[in-house]
Amino acid sequence: MGLKQAFDSLWRRSEPRLETRASRTGPLVAVQSAAQPVWSPRDYAGLAREGFARNPVVYRAVRMIAEAAASVPLTLFEGDMELDRHPLLDLIARPNEHEGGADLLEAVYGHLLGAGNAFIEQVGLEGIPRELYALRPDRVKVVPGAAGWPEAFDYSVSGRTLRLSGEADPETGAIAQVRHLKLFHPLSDHYGFAPVEAAQMSLDIHNAATHWNKALLDNAARPSGALVYGAGDAVNLSADQFERLKQELESGYQGARNAGRPLLLEGGLDWKPMGLTPKDMDFIEAKNQAAREIALAFGVPPMLLGIPGDNTYANYQEANRAFWRGAVLPLVRRVTGGLAAWLSPAFGSPPLRLEPDADGIEALSSEREALWRRVESASFISRDEKRMAVGYGPDGEMPGEGQG
């Protein structure tokens, strides 16, 4: 071996290796997907139509959570310092020229509850996000990359497809065009699981009970009776007579318009009144049980939806606090955490945290007052320690100042 070859070999051994962290299981997912769009395993349009559009329990549960979550005041932190003014706060307050912040966030929360997925597109100028838009989940398909993680998203409308990046560009520093937020799905690598999907069987029962009840109303609210012809002599109507009688009953005696109209009998016809047995009326309880199960899937106390039975809370105020603590705030933290992680690098600042301000929620004011009373009555801590225990800085400083 010559001197040059020996020197080159020694140089290669001493040359530092650049290593990248990556999941060892990710490529297996990528091979399975073959870098093609992964289609959602369910019919989102069908769930939205049968659930949100036609079922009052689903509609009210989604609206309650989405509207409440969109109304939560947000605070931005840089480390332990709370920021009163920042471009990210301005962007969320006015995401685009067509929507306010509450409108965009309500759509995002609604998509998460109805589809288990929410896709947000950012439109930037000189690398800084200027506008945000919520994309319909049924129009977006995930495209996994070589590492198994989504590298792009295909947005399709009317036969046309646009591919949007799902990863940051390490060369330019540009953030991903689309952020995918999802709820946990035990059987999907790329899509979330919607609460309405978990309640689908209860949703079908509730809708079926409503259709059955509507059919009863269309028939004077009960199977009122039966016409018996010639029972004693075992005589039957001819085919023409049967069809004529059937048409007369449908046109002249069925429907809400004809409710209570007297029936004119002729030719040996006899009227036998009928009614529903208690067992036949069990559909009412079955419908209420289905409604309670739908509310359970969304985490909304049935008391708040006006569903009778199973009111496990002492009063409405306690149920309302459970609704905010169990259904609204966890969803807000999930969304705001994802937004901050996605948008923060674009502003070139240290990592930012976007969190809900629970002190600004009127429904939780009683909890805040109870905390203040307990802290105020604690004689073993100083005044500054009391202020810090409730989220304020030392005496004379605003919240977030002097911390960290």
C-alpha positions as a LaTeX table, in Angstrom:
\begin{tabular}{lrrr}
\hline
Residue & $x$ (\AA) & $y$ (\AA) & $z$ (\AA) \\
\hline
Met1 & 0.00 & 0.00 & 0.00 \\
Gly2 & 1.42 & 3.41 & $-1.03$ \\
Leu3 & 1.74 & 6.40 & 1.24 \\
Lys4 & $-1.22$ & 8.15 & $-0.44$ \\
Gln5 & $-3.52$ & 5.13 & $-0.07$ \\
Ala6 & $-2.55$ & 4.73 & 3.59 \\
Phe7 & $-3.20$ & 8.42 & 4.27 \\
Asp8 & $-6.60$ & 8.27 & 2.51 \\
Ser9 & $-7.58$ & 5.17 & 4.51 \\
Leu10 & $-6.57$ & 6.84 & 7.77 \\
Trp11 & $-8.50$ & 10.00 & 6.83 \\
Arg12 & $-11.66$ & 8.02 & 6.07 \\
Arg13 & $-11.46$ & 6.29 & 9.45 \\
Ser14 & $-11.08$ & 9.58 & 11.30 \\
Glu15 & $-13.77$ & 11.37 & 9.30 \\
Pro16 & $-16.80$ & 12.03 & 11.56 \\
Arg17 & $-20.02$ & 10.23 & 10.72 \\
Leu18 & $-23.28$ & 12.14 & 10.54 \\
Glu19 & $-26.11$ & 10.17 & 12.14 \\
Thr20 & $-29.83$ & 10.78 & 11.93 \\
Arg21 & $-32.43$ & 9.59 & 14.36 \\
Ala22 & $-35.23$ & 7.62 & 12.77 \\
Ser23 & $-37.76$ & 4.99 & 13.72 \\
Arg24 & $-36.66$ & 1.45 & 12.85 \\
Thr25 & $-40.28$ & 0.39 & 12.26 \\
Gly26 & $-41.18$ & 3.31 & 9.97 \\
Pro27 & $-39.82$ & 1.78 & 6.74 \\
Leu28 & $-42.09$ & $-1.25$ & 7.23 \\
Val29 & $-45.10$ & 1.04 & 7.14 \\
Ala30 & $-43.67$ & 2.79 & 4.07 \\
Val31 & $-43.19$ & $-0.52$ & 2.23 \\
Gln32 & $-46.77$ & $-1.51$ & 3.01 \\
Ser33 & $-48.07$ & 1.82 & 1.72 \\
Ala34 & $-45.73$ & 1.92 & $-1.31$ \\
Ala35 & $-45.60$ & 5.74 & $-1.20$ \\
Gln36 & $-49.17$ & 6.00 & $-2.47$ \\
Pro37 & $-52.09$ & 7.88 & $-0.93$ \\
Val38 & $-53.61$ & 5.92 & 1.95 \\
Trp39 & $-57.39$ & 6.05 & 1.76 \\
Ser40 & $-59.50$ & 6.53 & 4.82 \\
Pro41 & $-61.13$ & 3.22 & 5.86 \\
Arg42 & $-64.59$ & 4.69 & 6.39 \\
Asp43 & $-67.14$ & 6.84 & 4.62 \\
Tyr44 & $-66.75$ & 10.24 & 6.24 \\
Ala45 & $-69.56$ & 11.72 & 4.16 \\
Gly46 & $-71.93$ & 8.98 & 5.32 \\
Leu47 & $-71.05$ & 9.50 & 8.98 \\
Ala48 & $-71.46$ & 13.27 & 8.63 \\
Arg49 & $-74.77$ & 12.88 & 6.85 \\
Glu50 & $-76.34$ & 10.28 & 9.16 \\
Gly51 & $-74.74$ & 11.72 & 12.29 \\
Phe52 & $-74.27$ & 15.47 & 12.24 \\
Ala53 & $-76.86$ & 16.28 & 9.57 \\
Arg54 & $-79.69$ & 13.95 & 10.68 \\
Asn55 & $-79.19$ & 13.15 & 14.34 \\
Pro56 & $-79.90$ & 15.87 & 16.91 \\
Val57 & $-77.77$ & 14.25 & 19.63 \\
Val58 & $-74.64$ & 14.10 & 17.45 \\
Tyr59 & $-75.31$ & 17.58 & 16.08 \\
Arg60 & $-75.69$ & 19.11 & 19.52 \\
Ala61 & $-72.71$ & 17.25 & 21.01 \\
Val62 & $-70.39$ & 18.34 & 18.18 \\
Arg63 & $-71.63$ & 21.92 & 18.28 \\
Met64 & $-71.32$ & 22.13 & 22.07 \\
Ile65 & $-67.73$ & 20.90 & 22.12 \\
Ala66 & $-66.57$ & 22.78 & 19.01 \\
Glu67 & $-68.11$ & 26.11 & 20.03 \\
Ala68 & $-66.89$ & 25.81 & 23.61 \\
Ala69 & $-63.37$ & 24.86 & 22.52 \\
Ala70 & $-63.21$ & 27.70 & 19.97 \\
Ser71 & $-64.20$ & 30.21 & 22.69 \\
Val72 & $-61.35$ & 29.25 & 25.06 \\
Pro73 & $-58.85$ & 32.14 & 25.42 \\
Leu74 & $-55.30$ & 31.15 & 24.43 \\
Thr75 & $-51.99$ & 32.21 & 25.93 \\
Leu76 & $-48.58$ & 32.06 & 24.25 \\
Phe77 & $-45.41$ & 31.27 & 26.18 \\
Glu78 & $-41.75$ & 31.56 & 25.29 \\
Gly79 & $-40.18$ & 29.38 & 27.93 \\
Asp80 & $-41.91$ & 30.53 & 31.14 \\
Met81 & $-42.55$ & 34.04 & 29.82 \\
Glu82 & $-46.07$ & 34.83 & 28.71 \\
Leu83 & $-46.22$ & 36.89 & 25.51 \\
Asp84 & $-48.99$ & 39.43 & 25.18 \\
Arg85 & $-48.17$ & 40.29 & 21.57 \\
His86 & $-46.73$ & 38.02 & 18.90 \\
Pro87 & $-47.30$ & 37.38 & 15.15 \\
Leu88 & $-48.51$ & 33.87 & 15.97 \\
Leu89 & $-51.27$ & 35.28 & 18.17 \\
Asp90 & $-52.25$ & 37.69 & 15.38 \\
Leu91 & $-52.32$ & 34.82 & 12.87 \\
Ile92 & $-54.63$ & 32.71 & 15.03 \\
Ala93 & $-56.89$ & 35.69 & 15.76 \\
Arg94 & $-57.20$ & 36.48 & 12.04 \\
Pro95 & $-56.23$ & 33.34 & 10.08 \\
Asn96 & $-57.47$ & 34.56 & 6.68 \\
Glu97 & $-59.60$ & 37.26 & 5.12 \\
His98 & $-62.73$ & 35.12 & 5.15 \\
Glu99 & $-62.70$ & 33.82 & 8.74 \\
Gly100 & $-61.99$ & 34.88 & 12.26 \\
Gly101 & $-60.02$ & 32.79 & 14.70 \\
Ala102 & $-63.12$ & 31.26 & 16.30 \\
Asp103 & $-64.49$ & 30.24 & 12.87 \\
Leu104 & $-61.31$ & 28.41 & 11.87 \\
Leu105 & $-60.88$ & 26.68 & 15.23 \\
Glu106 & $-64.54$ & 25.63 & 15.34 \\
Ala107 & $-64.09$ & 23.97 & 11.92 \\
Val108 & $-60.92$ & 22.21 & 13.11 \\
Tyr109 & $-62.60$ & 20.90 & 16.26 \\
Gly110 & $-65.67$ & 19.86 & 14.27 \\
His111 & $-63.55$ & 17.90 & 11.80 \\
Leu112 & $-61.75$ & 16.12 & 14.64 \\
Leu113 & $-65.05$ & 15.13 & 16.24 \\
Gly114 & $-66.73$ & 14.11 & 12.99 \\
Ala115 & $-63.81$ & 12.50 & 11.16 \\
Gly116 & $-61.08$ & 11.97 & 13.76 \\
Asn117 & $-58.82$ & 14.06 & 11.48 \\
Ala118 & $-58.23$ & 17.76 & 10.87 \\
Phe119 & $-55.98$ & 19.19 & 8.16 \\
Ile120 & $-54.78$ & 22.80 & 8.31 \\
Glu121 & $-53.04$ & 24.48 & 5.37 \\
Gln122 & $-50.72$ & 27.46 & 5.83 \\
Val123 & $-50.02$ & 30.00 & 3.10 \\
Gly124 & $-46.71$ & 31.77 & 3.65 \\
Leu125 & $-44.86$ & 34.79 & 2.37 \\
Glu126 & $-41.04$ & 34.86 & 2.63 \\
Gly127 & $-41.17$ & 31.79 & 4.86 \\
Ile128 & $-43.62$ & 33.30 & 7.38 \\
Pro129 & $-47.18$ & 31.88 & 7.60 \\
Arg130 & $-49.69$ & 34.57 & 6.67 \\
Glu131 & $-52.94$ & 32.61 & 6.39 \\
Leu132 & $-54.44$ & 29.38 & 7.72 \\
Tyr133 & $-57.23$ & 27.29 & 6.20 \\
Ala134 & $-59.08$ & 24.19 & 7.43 \\
Leu135 & $-59.34$ & 21.50 & 4.73 \\
Arg136 & $-62.22$ & 19.05 & 4.51 \\
Pro137 & $-60.96$ & 15.65 & 5.73 \\
Asp138 & $-62.73$ & 13.65 & 3.02 \\
Arg139 & $-60.78$ & 15.54 & 0.35 \\
Val140 & $-57.33$ & 14.87 & 1.84 \\
Lys141 & $-55.33$ & 11.66 & 1.49 \\
Val142 & $-52.09$ & 10.90 & 3.33 \\
Val143 & $-48.99$ & 10.09 & 1.24 \\
Pro144 & $-46.37$ & 8.26 & 3.38 \\
Gly145 & $-42.68$ & 8.72 & 2.68 \\
Ala146 & $-39.68$ & 6.38 & 2.82 \\
Ala147 & $-39.49$ & 6.65 & 6.61 \\
Gly148 & $-43.14$ & 5.71 & 7.06 \\
Trp149 & $-44.25$ & 9.17 & 8.15 \\
Pro150 & $-46.54$ & 11.32 & 5.99 \\
Glu151 & $-44.42$ & 13.36 & 3.56 \\
Ala152 & $-47.27$ & 14.87 & 1.55 \\
Phe153 & $-51.04$ & 15.18 & 1.32 \\
Asp154 & $-53.17$ & 14.88 & $-1.80$ \\
Tyr155 & $-56.08$ & 17.32 & $-1.87$ \\
Ser156 & $-58.73$ & 16.29 & $-4.43$ \\
Val157 & $-61.80$ & 18.19 & $-5.66$ \\
Ser158 & $-63.86$ & 17.48 & $-8.79$ \\
Gly159 & $-61.33$ & 15.09 & $-10.27$ \\
Arg160 & $-58.37$ & 17.45 & $-9.78$ \\
Thr161 & $-55.62$ & 16.66 & $-7.26$ \\
Leu162 & $-53.04$ & 18.95 & $-5.68$ \\
Arg163 & $-50.11$ & 17.58 & $-3.68$ \\
Leu164 & $-49.11$ & 19.60 & $-0.60$ \\
Ser165 & $-45.94$ & 19.03 & 1.40 \\
Gly166 & $-46.23$ & 17.48 & 4.82 \\
Glu167 & $-42.61$ & 17.91 & 5.94 \\
Ala168 & $-40.38$ & 20.89 & 6.66 \\
Asp169 & $-37.69$ & 21.76 & 4.09 \\
Pro170 & $-34.28$ & 21.47 & 5.83 \\
Glu171 & $-32.55$ & 23.55 & 3.12 \\
Thr172 & $-34.84$ & 26.57 & 3.10 \\
Gly173 & $-36.19$ & 26.15 & 6.64 \\
Ala174 & $-39.77$ & 26.36 & 5.35 \\
Ile175 & $-42.34$ & 24.56 & 7.49 \\
Ala176 & $-44.76$ & 21.98 & 6.12 \\
Gln177 & $-47.68$ & 23.28 & 4.07 \\
Val178 & $-50.19$ & 21.08 & 5.89 \\
Arg179 & $-50.52$ & 20.03 & 9.51 \\
His180 & $-52.43$ & 16.84 & 10.22 \\
Leu181 & $-54.13$ & 16.64 & 13.62 \\
Lys182 & $-55.76$ & 13.35 & 14.56 \\
Leu183 & $-57.34$ & 11.40 & 17.39 \\
Phe184 & $-55.86$ & 8.06 & 18.42 \\
His185 & $-56.76$ & 5.15 & 16.14 \\
Pro186 & $-55.69$ & 1.65 & 17.25 \\
Leu187 & $-55.88$ & 0.15 & 13.75 \\
Ser188 & $-54.58$ & 2.89 & 11.44 \\
Asp189 & $-51.07$ & 4.25 & 10.99 \\
His190 & $-52.13$ & 7.44 & 9.26 \\
Tyr191 & $-55.69$ & 8.36 & 10.23 \\
Gly192 & $-57.54$ & 9.18 & 13.44 \\
Phe193 & $-60.67$ & 7.61 & 14.91 \\
Ala194 & $-63.80$ & 9.74 & 15.24 \\
Pro195 & $-66.08$ & 9.59 & 18.30 \\
Val196 & $-69.10$ & 9.39 & 16.01 \\
Glu197 & $-67.64$ & 6.21 & 14.48 \\
Ala198 & $-67.44$ & 4.57 & 17.90 \\
Ala199 & $-71.11$ & 5.47 & 18.43 \\
Gln200 & $-72.20$ & 4.30 & 14.97 \\
Met201 & $-74.33$ & 1.37 & 16.21 \\
Ser202 & $-76.08$ & 3.57 & 18.76 \\
Leu203 & $-76.48$ & 6.21 & 16.04 \\
Asp204 & $-78.22$ & 3.68 & 13.76 \\
Ile205 & $-80.53$ & 2.59 & 16.61 \\
His206 & $-81.43$ & 6.18 & 17.44 \\
Asn207 & $-82.11$ & 7.06 & 13.80 \\
Ala208 & $-84.13$ & 3.86 & 13.26 \\
Ala209 & $-86.28$ & 4.64 & 16.31 \\
Thr210 & $-86.88$ & 8.14 & 14.94 \\
His211 & $-87.92$ & 6.77 & 11.53 \\
Trp212 & $-90.23$ & 4.24 & 13.18 \\
Asn213 & $-91.83$ & 6.94 & 15.30 \\
Lys214 & $-92.30$ & 9.10 & 12.19 \\
Ala215 & $-93.98$ & 6.18 & 10.42 \\
Leu216 & $-96.40$ & 5.84 & 13.36 \\
Leu217 & $-97.23$ & 9.54 & 13.16 \\
Asp218 & $-97.92$ & 9.16 & 9.45 \\
Asn219 & $-100.42$ & 6.44 & 10.39 \\
Ala220 & $-102.34$ & 8.38 & 13.08 \\
Ala221 & $-99.61$ & 7.72 & 15.65 \\
Arg222 & $-100.62$ & 4.07 & 16.24 \\
Pro223 & $-101.81$ & 0.97 & 14.33 \\
Ser224 & $-105.37$ & 2.01 & 14.98 \\
Gly225 & $-107.14$ & $-1.22$ & 14.04 \\
Ala226 & $-108.07$ & $-3.81$ & 11.42 \\
Leu227 & $-110.92$ & $-4.15$ & 8.97 \\
Val228 & $-112.50$ & $-7.63$ & 9.03 \\
Tyr229 & $-114.78$ & $-8.68$ & 6.18 \\
Gly230 & $-117.27$ & $-11.50$ & 6.54 \\
Ala231 & $-115.49$ & $-13.08$ & 9.51 \\
Gly232 & $-118.41$ & $-15.28$ & 10.41 \\
Asp233 & $-118.92$ & $-16.73$ & 6.95 \\
Ala234 & $-115.19$ & $-16.91$ & 6.07 \\
Val235 & $-115.75$ & $-14.79$ & 2.98 \\
Asn236 & $-112.76$ & $-13.03$ & 1.39 \\
Leu237 & $-112.63$ & $-9.89$ & $-0.72$ \\
Ser238 & $-111.88$ & $-10.21$ & $-4.39$ \\
Ala239 & $-108.55$ & $-8.88$ & $-5.65$ \\
Asp240 & $-110.18$ & $-5.78$ & $-7.15$ \\
Gln241 & $-112.14$ & $-5.07$ & $-3.97$ \\
Phe242 & $-109.02$ & $-5.47$ & $-1.83$ \\
Glu243 & $-106.95$ & $-3.07$ & $-3.96$ \\
Arg244 & $-109.78$ & $-0.48$ & $-4.06$ \\
Leu245 & $-110.22$ & $-0.62$ & $-0.27$ \\
Lys246 & $-106.45$ & $-0.33$ & 0.27 \\
Gln247 & $-106.22$ & 2.74 & $-1.99$ \\
Glu248 & $-109.17$ & 4.39 & $-0.25$ \\
Leu249 & $-107.58$ & 3.86 & 3.18 \\
Glu250 & $-104.19$ & 5.22 & 2.07 \\
Ser251 & $-105.60$ & 8.28 & 0.33 \\
Gly252 & $-108.43$ & 9.14 & 2.69 \\
Tyr253 & $-107.44$ & 8.04 & 6.18 \\
Gln254 & $-103.63$ & 7.91 & 6.54 \\
Gly255 & $-101.37$ & 10.85 & 7.40 \\
Ala256 & $-101.51$ & 13.71 & 9.88 \\
Arg257 & $-104.07$ & 15.58 & 7.75 \\
Asn258 & $-106.58$ & 12.77 & 8.15 \\
Ala259 & $-105.94$ & 11.99 & 11.82 \\
Gly260 & $-109.22$ & 11.22 & 13.65 \\
Arg261 & $-111.32$ & 11.14 & 10.50 \\
Pro262 & $-114.30$ & 8.76 & 10.88 \\
Leu263 & $-114.26$ & 5.59 & 8.79 \\
Leu264 & $-117.29$ & 4.74 & 6.65 \\
Leu265 & $-117.98$ & 0.99 & 6.59 \\
Glu266 & $-120.12$ & $-0.94$ & 4.14 \\
Gly267 & $-120.72$ & $-4.43$ & 2.81 \\
Gly268 & $-120.12$ & $-6.48$ & 5.95 \\
Leu269 & $-116.91$ & $-4.73$ & 7.04 \\
Asp270 & $-116.24$ & $-4.79$ & 10.78 \\
Trp271 & $-113.74$ & $-2.55$ & 12.65 \\
Lys272 & $-111.47$ & $-4.15$ & 15.28 \\
Pro273 & $-109.50$ & $-1.51$ & 17.25 \\
Met274 & $-105.88$ & $-2.29$ & 18.12 \\
Gly275 & $-103.17$ & $-0.68$ & 20.24 \\
Leu276 & $-99.53$ & $-0.97$ & 21.21 \\
Thr277 & $-98.53$ & $-3.22$ & 24.10 \\
Pro278 & $-96.03$ & $-1.99$ & 26.72 \\
Lys279 & $-93.40$ & $-4.20$ & 25.08 \\
Asp280 & $-93.99$ & $-2.44$ & 21.76 \\
Met281 & $-93.29$ & 0.86 & 23.49 \\
Asp282 & $-89.78$ & $-0.25$ & 24.56 \\
Phe283 & $-88.41$ & 1.56 & 21.53 \\
Ile284 & $-88.66$ & 4.82 & 23.50 \\
Glu285 & $-86.28$ & 3.56 & 26.18 \\
Ala286 & $-84.05$ & 2.01 & 23.50 \\
Lys287 & $-83.86$ & 5.40 & 21.82 \\
Asn288 & $-82.93$ & 7.14 & 25.08 \\
Gln289 & $-80.28$ & 4.52 & 25.79 \\
Ala290 & $-78.81$ & 5.00 & 22.32 \\
Ala291 & $-78.74$ & 8.76 & 22.91 \\
Arg292 & $-76.88$ & 8.26 & 26.20 \\
Glu293 & $-74.30$ & 6.07 & 24.46 \\
Ile294 & $-73.77$ & 8.71 & 21.76 \\
Ala295 & $-73.24$ & 11.35 & 24.44 \\
Leu296 & $-70.82$ & 8.99 & 26.21 \\
Ala297 & $-68.71$ & 8.62 & 23.05 \\
Phe298 & $-68.32$ & 12.41 & 22.83 \\
Gly299 & $-67.75$ & 12.87 & 26.57 \\
Val300 & $-70.79$ & 15.12 & 27.02 \\
Pro301 & $-72.87$ & 14.52 & 30.17 \\
Pro302 & $-76.39$ & 13.44 & 29.07 \\
Met303 & $-77.86$ & 16.03 & 31.44 \\
Leu304 & $-76.46$ & 18.83 & 29.24 \\
Leu305 & $-78.16$ & 17.35 & 26.16 \\
Gly306 & $-81.55$ & 16.96 & 27.84 \\
Ile307 & $-81.43$ & 13.15 & 27.72 \\
Pro308 & $-83.52$ & 11.57 & 30.52 \\
Gly309 & $-82.00$ & 9.03 & 32.93 \\
Asp310 & $-78.46$ & 8.30 & 34.10 \\
Asn311 & $-77.95$ & 11.80 & 35.52 \\
Thr312 & $-74.97$ & 10.91 & 37.67 \\
Tyr313 & $-74.10$ & 14.53 & 38.49 \\
Ala314 & $-75.54$ & 16.29 & 41.50 \\
Asn315 & $-76.55$ & 19.35 & 39.53 \\
Tyr316 & $-76.20$ & 21.08 & 36.16 \\
Gln317 & $-73.21$ & 23.15 & 37.29 \\
Glu318 & $-71.23$ & 20.05 & 38.25 \\
Ala319 & $-72.05$ & 18.41 & 34.91 \\
Asn320 & $-70.95$ & 21.55 & 33.10 \\
Arg321 & $-67.58$ & 21.55 & 34.87 \\
Ala322 & $-67.10$ & 17.89 & 33.97 \\
Phe323 & $-67.89$ & 18.76 & 30.36 \\
Trp324 & $-65.21$ & 21.47 & 30.25 \\
Arg325 & $-62.59$ & 19.42 & 32.11 \\
Gly326 & $-63.24$ & 16.10 & 30.38 \\
Ala327 & $-64.26$ & 17.01 & 26.83 \\
Val328 & $-63.25$ & 20.58 & 25.95 \\
Leu329 & $-59.88$ & 21.34 & 27.52 \\
Pro330 & $-58.12$ & 18.09 & 26.48 \\
Leu331 & $-59.17$ & 18.72 & 22.89 \\
Val332 & $-57.97$ & 22.34 & 23.03 \\
Arg333 & $-54.58$ & 21.28 & 24.43 \\
Arg334 & $-54.18$ & 18.70 & 21.66 \\
Val335 & $-54.89$ & 21.24 & 18.91 \\
Thr336 & $-52.93$ & 24.16 & 20.35 \\
Gly337 & $-49.92$ & 21.93 & 21.05 \\
Gly338 & $-49.92$ & 20.75 & 17.44 \\
Leu339 & $-50.29$ & 24.29 & 16.08 \\
Ala340 & $-47.42$ & 25.63 & 18.20 \\
Ala341 & $-45.08$ & 22.76 & 17.27 \\
Trp342 & $-45.88$ & 23.30 & 13.57 \\
Leu343 & $-45.80$ & 27.10 & 13.31 \\
Ser344 & $-43.23$ & 28.04 & 15.95 \\
Pro345 & $-40.06$ & 27.37 & 13.81 \\
Ala346 & $-41.30$ & 29.75 & 11.11 \\
Phe347 & $-40.97$ & 32.76 & 13.43 \\
Gly348 & $-37.31$ & 32.08 & 14.23 \\
Ser349 & $-37.83$ & 32.33 & 17.97 \\
Pro350 & $-37.20$ & 29.83 & 20.75 \\
Pro351 & $-39.86$ & 27.10 & 20.97 \\
Leu352 & $-43.27$ & 28.56 & 21.68 \\
Arg353 & $-46.11$ & 27.02 & 23.69 \\
Leu354 & $-49.73$ & 27.75 & 22.97 \\
Glu355 & $-51.98$ & 26.81 & 25.87 \\
Pro356 & $-55.60$ & 27.37 & 26.93 \\
Asp357 & $-56.17$ & 29.94 & 29.64 \\
Ala358 & $-58.43$ & 28.09 & 32.07 \\
Asp359 & $-58.68$ & 31.23 & 34.26 \\
Gly360 & $-60.58$ & 32.94 & 31.46 \\
Ile361 & $-63.32$ & 30.28 & 31.28 \\
Glu362 & $-66.44$ & 31.47 & 33.08 \\
Ala363 & $-67.74$ & 27.92 & 33.66 \\
Leu364 & $-64.66$ & 27.13 & 35.77 \\
Ser365 & $-64.77$ & 30.32 & 37.83 \\
Ser366 & $-66.03$ & 28.46 & 40.92 \\
Glu367 & $-62.95$ & 26.22 & 40.85 \\
Arg368 & $-60.71$ & 29.28 & 40.60 \\
Glu369 & $-62.44$ & 30.97 & 43.53 \\
Ala370 & $-62.08$ & 27.82 & 45.62 \\
Leu371 & $-58.36$ & 27.69 & 44.80 \\
Trp372 & $-57.89$ & 31.32 & 45.79 \\
Arg373 & $-59.68$ & 30.73 & 49.10 \\
Arg374 & $-57.50$ & 27.73 & 49.92 \\
Val375 & $-54.29$ & 29.58 & 49.03 \\
Glu376 & $-55.32$ & 32.70 & 50.93 \\
Ser377 & $-56.06$ & 30.70 & 54.08 \\
Ala378 & $-52.67$ & 28.92 & 53.96 \\
Ser379 & $-50.68$ & 30.63 & 56.72 \\
Phe380 & $-47.49$ & 28.63 & 56.17 \\
Ile381 & $-46.52$ & 30.25 & 52.83 \\
Ser382 & $-45.55$ & 33.82 & 52.00 \\
Arg383 & $-47.49$ & 36.31 & 49.90 \\
Asp384 & $-45.20$ & 35.84 & 46.90 \\
Glu385 & $-45.55$ & 32.06 & 47.17 \\
Lys386 & $-49.33$ & 32.44 & 47.21 \\
Arg387 & $-49.20$ & 34.59 & 44.08 \\
Met388 & $-47.01$ & 32.05 & 42.29 \\
Ala389 & $-49.32$ & 29.20 & 43.35 \\
Val390 & $-52.21$ & 30.79 & 41.43 \\
Gly391 & $-50.13$ & 31.65 & 38.35 \\
Tyr392 & $-48.88$ & 35.15 & 39.18 \\
Gly393 & $-45.36$ & 36.43 & 39.67 \\
Pro394 & $-44.01$ & 38.00 & 42.87 \\
Asp395 & $-45.79$ & 41.04 & 44.27 \\
Gly396 & $-45.76$ & 43.90 & 41.78 \\
Glu397 & $-45.10$ & 41.75 & 38.70 \\
Met398 & $-47.49$ & 40.60 & 36.02 \\
Pro399 & $-48.17$ & 36.88 & 35.36 \\
Gly400 & $-45.18$ & 35.22 & 33.78 \\
Glu401 & $-42.67$ & 37.92 & 34.80 \\
Gly402 & $-39.78$ & 36.98 & 36.99 \\
Gln403 & $-40.33$ & 33.25 & 36.39 \\
Gly404 & $-37.82$ & 30.82 & 34.94 \\
\hline
\end{tabular}
